[in-house]
């Protein structure tokens, strides 16, 4: 593959070396002209890597900078610009700004639905996944379940997108106290996760175990739930740091399970 100015930053990010990826990407962005395409891509990688370290407010600010450049270079309706908006919305959820995330993901999904080609199709499904997460976070689990099932029916490939949609479905079922069904979805997600390449797994480190732990806790199988939650927490802590939203969620679940002990 031809090396580009962002090749190293991209490789570091895919290897889960987020601090090094951020530093490399920001260095590339600083070294390029303001409206250079590689500067834009470098900002995107920097935003992804910053968010992966749990610095969600900084990540959002970097996404905002990148969005201005992407819009100028590619146009507001280009799939790359829309994907950046979808990725940015994930940071809104991490910051608890769920209604904003819902509105942004819905807008991206509508824009992608008007487009053509495989990129737009995947983008629409990715935006729906963000919408599922935002609906779950607002306590609207039946809506989230319906949307996740609809998206999964339209996207049957055994890829990372199917994985995160299944995790969203499991979250909606757990939120409705349908823990046996959620456990089955977590098992399906685990099978998908194991089928992915190592670089594709990194962003979802700990997510499957967290889904298992939540379902098992709901079924009052607390020793099993605690084991899964501890695995999720340790993996997230090692990969993302203590401030990442998934690390915090795993710690909260651990505390709840420990508080339920006789």
C-alpha positions in Angstrom: 0.0 0.0 0.0 1.3 3.4 -0.9 2.5 5.3 2.2 0.8 8.7 2.8 1.5 11.4 5.4 -1.2 9.8 7.7 -0.1 6.2 7.2 1.7 6.0 10.5 -1.0 7.7 12.5 -3.6 5.4 11.0 -1.5 2.3 11.7 -1.0 3.3 15.4 -4.7 3.9 15.8 -5.6 0.6 14.4 -3.1 -1.1 16.7 -4.8 0.5 19.7 -1.8 2.8 20.5 -4.1 5.8 20.9 -1.7 8.2 22.6 1.0 7.7 20.0 -1.6 7.9 17.2 -2.9 11.2 18.5 0.5 12.7 18.8 1.5 11.6 15.3 -1.8 12.8 13.8 -1.6 16.2 15.4 2.0 16.6 14.2 0.9 15.8 10.7 -2.0 18.3 10.9 0.3 21.0 12.1 2.8 20.4 9.3 0.3 20.6 6.5 -1.5 23.6 4.9 -4.8 24.5 6.5 -7.1 23.1 3.8 -4.9 20.2 2.8 -6.7 16.8 2.5 -4.1 15.0 4.6 -4.4 17.7 7.3 -8.1 17.0 7.4 -7.7 13.2 7.7 -5.0 13.7 10.4 -7.5 15.8 12.4 -10.0 13.0 12.1 -7.5 10.4 13.4 -6.5 12.8 16.2 -10.2 13.1 17.2 -10.8 9.4 17.1 -7.6 8.7 19.2 -8.4 11.5 21.7 -11.9 10.1 22.3 -10.4 6.6 22.6 -8.4 7.9 25.6 -11.5 9.1 27.3 -10.8 12.8 26.7 -14.3 13.3 25.2 -14.5 17.1 25.4 -11.2 17.5 23.7 -12.2 15.0 21.1 -15.4 16.9 20.4 -13.4 20.1 19.9 -11.1 18.4 17.5 -14.0 17.0 15.5 -15.4 20.5 15.3 -12.1 21.7 13.8 -12.0 18.8 11.4 -15.6 19.3 10.3 -14.9 22.8 9.1 -12.0 21.5 7.0 -13.9 18.5 5.7 -16.9 20.7 4.7 -14.6 23.0 2.7 -12.7 20.3 1.0 -15.3 17.6 0.3 -18.6 19.4 0.7 -21.3 19.1 3.4 -23.1 16.2 1.6 -20.0 14.1 0.9 -20.0 10.7 2.7 -16.7 11.5 4.4 -18.1 14.7 5.9 -21.3 12.8 7.0 -19.2 10.0 8.5 -17.2 12.6 10.5 -20.5 14.0 11.8 -21.6 10.4 12.8 -18.3 9.8 14.6 -18.5 13.2 16.3 -22.0 12.3 17.6 -20.4 9.4 19.5 -18.6 11.9 21.6 -21.8 13.7 22.4 -23.1 10.5 24.0 -19.9 10.1 26.0 -20.5 13.6 27.3 -24.1 12.9 28.3 -25.5 15.1 25.5 -28.0 12.4 24.3 -30.7 14.6 22.8 -28.0 16.4 20.6 -26.6 13.0 19.6 -30.1 11.8 18.7 -30.8 14.8 16.5 -27.4 14.6 14.8 -27.6 10.9 14.1 -31.1 11.3 12.7 -29.9 14.1 10.4 -26.9 12.1 9.2 -29.2 9.0 8.6 -31.6 11.1 6.5 -28.8 12.6 4.5 -27.2 9.2 3.9 -30.5 7.7 2.8 -30.7 10.4 0.1 -27.3 9.3 -1.3 -26.3 6.3 -3.3 -23.5 3.7 -3.2 -22.2 1.3 -0.5 -20.6 4.1 1.5 -23.9 5.8 2.0 -25.6 2.6 2.9 -23.1 1.8 5.6 -23.1 5.3 6.9 -26.9 5.2 7.3 -26.6 2.0 9.3 -23.8 3.5 11.4 -25.9 6.7 12.1 -28.8 4.4 13.2 -26.5 2.7 15.6 -25.6 6.1 17.2 -29.4 6.8 17.3 -30.0 3.5 19.1 -27.4 4.4 21.8 -28.9 7.8 22.3 -32.4 6.4 22.6 -31.3 3.8 25.1 -29.5 6.5 27.2 -32.7 8.5 27.3 -34.7 5.6 28.6 -36.6 5.0 25.3 -35.6 1.3 25.1 -38.6 0.1 23.0 -37.8 2.7 20.3 -34.1 1.7 20.5 -35.0 -2.0 20.1 -37.2 -1.4 17.1 -34.6 0.7 15.4 -31.8 -1.8 16.1 -33.8 -4.7 14.8 -34.7 -2.8 11.7 -31.0 -1.9 11.1 -29.9 -5.5 11.7 -32.5 -6.8 9.2 -31.1 -4.4 6.6 -27.5 -5.1 7.3 -26.7 -8.8 7.6 -22.9 -8.8 7.0 -20.9 -10.4 9.9 -18.9 -7.2 10.5 -18.2 -4.6 13.2 -21.4 -2.7 12.3 -23.5 -5.8 13.0 -21.6 -6.2 16.2 -22.4 -2.7 17.6 -26.0 -3.0 16.5 -26.3 -6.2 18.4 -24.8 -4.6 21.4 -27.3 -1.8 21.1 -30.1 -4.3 20.9 -28.8 -6.1 24.0 -28.7 -2.8 25.8 -32.3 -2.0 24.9 -33.4 -5.5 26.1 -31.5 -5.1 29.4 -33.2 -1.8 29.8 -36.6 -3.5 29.5 -35.6 -6.2 32.0 -35.6 -8.8 29.3 -32.3 -10.2 30.4 -32.5 -13.7 28.9 -33.1 -12.1 25.5 -30.2 -9.7 26.2 -28.0 -12.6 27.1 -28.7 -14.3 23.8 -27.9 -11.1 21.9 -24.6 -10.7 23.9 -23.7 -14.3 22.9 -24.4 -13.4 19.2 -22.3 -10.3 19.6 -19.5 -12.3 21.1 -19.5 -14.6 18.1 -19.2 -11.6 15.8 -16.5 -10.0 17.9 -14.4 -13.2 17.7 -14.7 -13.2 13.9 -13.2 -9.8 13.5 -9.6 -8.9 12.9 -7.6 -7.6 15.8 -7.5 -4.0 14.5 -11.3 -4.1 14.1 -11.8 -5.3 17.7 -10.0 -2.5 19.5 -12.7 0.2 19.5 -15.2 -2.3 21.1 -12.8 -3.7 23.8 -14.8 -4.6 26.9 -18.2 -3.9 25.2 -19.3 -7.6 24.9 -18.3 -8.4 28.4 -20.2 -5.4 29.6 -23.3 -6.6 27.8 -22.9 -10.1 29.4 -22.4 -8.6 32.8 -25.5 -6.4 32.6 -27.7 -9.3 31.5 -26.2 -11.7 34.2 -26.7 -9.0 36.9 -30.3 -8.6 35.8 -30.7 -12.4 36.2 -29.2 -12.1 39.7 -26.3 -14.3 38.6 -24.0 -11.9 40.4 -20.8 -14.0 40.7 -20.8 -14.5 36.9 -21.8 -10.9 36.3 -19.0 -9.6 38.5 -16.4 -11.7 36.7 -17.6 -10.3 33.3 -17.7 -6.7 34.6 -14.3 -7.0 36.1 -12.9 -8.3 32.8 -14.6 -5.5 30.9 -13.3 -2.9 33.4 -9.7 -4.1 33.3 -9.7 -4.3 29.5 -11.2 -0.8 29.1 -8.8 0.6 31.7 -5.8 -0.8 29.9 -7.0 0.2 26.4 -8.8 3.5 27.0 -7.9 4.8 30.5 -10.1 5.6 33.5 -12.1 8.4 32.0 -13.5 6.6 29.0 -17.2 6.3 29.2 -17.1 2.5 28.9 -14.5 2.2 31.7 -16.8 4.4 33.9 -19.8 2.3 33.0 -18.0 -1.0 33.9 -16.9 0.5 37.2 -20.4 1.7 38.0 -21.7 -1.8 37.3 -19.1 -3.4 39.5 -20.0 -1.0 42.3 -23.7 -1.9 41.9 -23.0 -5.7 41.9 -20.8 -5.3 45.0 -23.4 -3.2 46.7 -26.0 -6.0 46.1 -23.9 -8.6 47.9 -25.4 -9.9 51.1 
